[in-house]
Amino acid sequence: MAINNIGTDTVLQRKADLLFNEIDGELVMLSLENNEYYGMDEVASRIWTILEKPISFKELINKLLEEYEVHEPQCIENTLSFLNTLSKKKLIITE
């Protein structure tokens, strides 16, 4: 499923074969498939952590709204943008 078609019930999960490590509260990840390193800020790192287990987009947004002081429309927009990047790099799977 393309990330552009993500709905509230779309289930997301990070790919299991990626190497990553936490450095000063932020994640650095290596994709052997892409042969690239990725750095993630605090919120992106939190989303990545949450995506360890399958979660619906709606549940992900609700969790982020509980943990961060952000308005829902902004949370949805920023999260979709981040997930779109992850999808383009083939770092997550969607159902």
C-alpha positions, 0 to 999 in steps of 0.5 A: 500500500502506498503511504499516500493512501494511508488511512486511520486503520492502516497498520504500520511497522518498521522493517526488522532488518535495520541497524540503529543505535541511540546517541544522546536521545536520538537514533542513528540508523543504517540501511544496508539495502540502501547503503545509507545512514539516517539521523532522527530527531527526538520525535522521529526517534520516538515514532521509530520506537513505536513502530517496532510493533504493528500499530494503526496510524490512528493509534500512532497519532493518539500516542503522539498527541498524548506525549507531545504538546502539538495540535492534531492537524500539525501532528498528522501532517508532520507524521505523514511527511515522516512516514512518507520519507520512511516509505520511499526509503523502504524502511517501513511496511504498511498493511 
